[in-house]
């Protein structure tokens, strides 16, 4: 049997894995061994994973890089807040309730902001982990900024994601195909397997 070509979803996942791996490994090993900064290394490792894997940000490489830079101030604020509220379990839990409720409303700003919500929450969670060490906040922020900078560079330069057709354009194409199919059916023409396949593919492409 002839081998099937890899699906577009698998290709995208493989490319994104390569970008995140390069960004996280470069930041982690550079901070851990030459600089001997373990706290910086942890956050340089975590930032690309949180925003590159756990946050399914849509769009091309340039769009993804723009979104990561857009949410960077929020990530910095949540890291600082988590570091401060880790003083007691009660304050950390209360902060998680308030921040989780507030950040979840980012979905109202569109799919790009909504897709970054998991990463944003994890920045607060990581900073709340014991021990309580407010004196390490500068190192944490340096690691965070380094990891984000490396991720942005990889999104732009390393196997960048191709431009994605806007959702409104996909809706218009699907409606045009559905209208053509309806006209053909009204005129007594039978739907061929190719048209049925295209209708299924268009329907799947509209899923959020």
Secondary structure as the mmCIF struct_conf table of DSSP 4:
data_model
#
loop_
_struct_conf.conf_type_id
_struct_conf.id
_struct_conf.beg_label_comp_id
_struct_conf.beg_label_asym_id
_struct_conf.beg_label_seq_id
_struct_conf.end_label_comp_id
_struct_conf.end_label_asym_id
_struct_conf.end_label_seq_id
HELX_LH_PP_P HELX_LH_PP_P1 UNK A 2 UNK A 7
HELX_RH_AL_P HELX_RH_AL_P1 UNK A 8 UNK A 29
HELX_RH_PI_P HELX_RH_PI_P1 UNK A 30 UNK A 34
BEND BEND1 UNK A 35 UNK A 35
HELX_RH_AL_P HELX_RH_AL_P2 UNK A 38 UNK A 52
TURN_TY1_P TURN_TY1_P1 UNK A 53 UNK A 53
BEND BEND2 UNK A 54 UNK A 55
BEND BEND3 UNK A 59 UNK A 59
HELX_RH_AL_P HELX_RH_AL_P3 UNK A 61 UNK A 85
TURN_TY1_P TURN_TY1_P2 UNK A 86 UNK A 87
BEND BEND4 UNK A 88 UNK A 88
HELX_RH_AL_P HELX_RH_AL_P4 UNK A 89 UNK A 103
HELX_RH_3T_P HELX_RH_3T_P1 UNK A 104 UNK A 109
HELX_RH_AL_P HELX_RH_AL_P5 UNK A 111 UNK A 115
TURN_TY1_P TURN_TY1_P3 UNK A 116 UNK A 116
HELX_RH_AL_P HELX_RH_AL_P6 UNK A 117 UNK A 128
BEND BEND5 UNK A 129 UNK A 131
HELX_RH_3T_P HELX_RH_3T_P2 UNK A 134 UNK A 136
HELX_RH_AL_P HELX_RH_AL_P7 UNK A 137 UNK A 157
BEND BEND6 UNK A 158 UNK A 159
HELX_LH_PP_P HELX_LH_PP_P2 UNK A 160 UNK A 163
HELX_RH_AL_P HELX_RH_AL_P8 UNK A 167 UNK A 186
TURN_TY1_P TURN_TY1_P4 UNK A 187 UNK A 188
HELX_LH_PP_P HELX_LH_PP_P3 UNK A 189 UNK A 192
HELX_RH_AL_P HELX_RH_AL_P9 UNK A 193 UNK A 205
TURN_TY1_P TURN_TY1_P5 UNK A 206 UNK A 206
#
